[in-house]
Amino acid sequence: MIKFKLTIAFDGTAYEGWQVQKVGTGVQEKVEAALAKLFPTAPRVHSSSRTDTGVHALGMVAHFEVPRAGLRMTPRKLLLALNAHLPDDVRVMAVAHASEKFHARFDARGKQYRYAVWNHAAMNPLLRTIAWHVTRPLDVKAMRAAALLFVGKHDFQSFAANPGYAKKTTIRTLTRCDIKKSGPQLTFIIEGDGFLYKMCRGIVGTLVQVGLGKFPAAEIKTMLAKRDRRVAGMTAPAHGLGLWKVFYGKRPQSVVNGP
């Protein structure tokens, strides 16, 4: 067998998340259907992450295996062939050979998510499917102070939704929680060794409410300590979130908030 590593981007607007669904369509289904047109073994795709309905990705990583015998397709030709069979809102951005021991999920050492907010009275129509429209002015200084309190090893149960099954642990380590501002657009950059169900959206929703004056920045410490979803802020809408990249090898280092 030979293993390929894929880097996949998709607009999640029309999908019920990455994974194959019993009801609705997952992005994984589209990628596997494209592979089935190229390989008679109809290989299964294994991804680095799941995503919620409506969430996007620029750097989803996945892998699949096919028999080595008779394989004449180079990674470049495979990229072109896969994209020829994929819908316009899903694209394979890179294809590479992977070692036989590589696993897209279990070898991942960290992930970066980005969340877009458009903070203006009028929504930018070009961003309507990829950014959350917040009309009231936000206190970015307070939000950045609050964001710093998420960095480090914490129990994030207060910021995650119930996934419907028991989790072994709700402790995760964030190496970055940063807010960049460019005019009305805010980009929340969150990196960590792993994420709970809707955890990023819980963090962003809470930070936006800090910016609106609903919570003081220092309240984040209390929210983390109480381990109760009811004490934290709202869950931000799905469409502003994107899986930006997946890290392999050395874990990313902590980054301090900047302008």
C-alpha positions, 0 to 999 in steps of 0.5 A: 500500500502507498499512503497520501497526505491531503491538505483540503480547503472547503467552504462549509456553508452547504455541509453538515461538517466534515464527517460523513453524515446519516442525514445531510452531506459531509465534506468527507463524502465528497472527497471519498466520492472523488477518490472512488472515481480514480481508484477501484478500491474506493479508499476511505479518508481519515482526517485530522479533525471533525468540524461542525455544520457550517464551519470552514477549513483552509488546512484540513489534513487527511490521508488515504491508502491505495495499492502500490501496484499499478499506481502511475499517478504523481501527487501533482496529477492526483491533485488535479484529478481529485479537484476535477471531480470535486464541487467548487466549494471543496478543493485539495490544496496539496498532495504529498506522499506520507510514511506508512506510519503517518496518521492525520489524526493521531500524529497531529500535535496542534491546530489553529482555528481562526474566527472572523468578526465584522464589527460595523453597523453595516455588514460587508456583503462579501463576508456574509458567509464567513464572518459574524456581524457584530453591530455594536462597537467592541472594546478590543483592549478588554477583549485582548486582556481576556484572551490572554487568560485562555493561554495555558493549560486549563479545564475548558468545560465552561466553554464547550458544548455537550458532545453527547458522550463522555469525554476522558478529560476536558483539559486542553492547552492553548498556546495562542489566543490572539485578536488581530484588527484591520479596520472593522474586521477582527480575526481571532486566532486560537491555537492549541493541542486539542479542542472540545466540541464548540470550544472555539466558538464558546471562547469567541462568543465570550470574548465578544461579550467582554467587548460589549461590556457584559463581562469584565476581562478578569471574569474569564478566570472564574469561568474556567474555575467553575467548569460550568457552561452556564457561567460563560458567554454565548456560543458564536455562530458557526459560519465565522469559524475556520480550521486554518492549519494542523501542526505536525512535529514540534508543538507551536510555541505560545504567542503573546497578543499583538496589535 
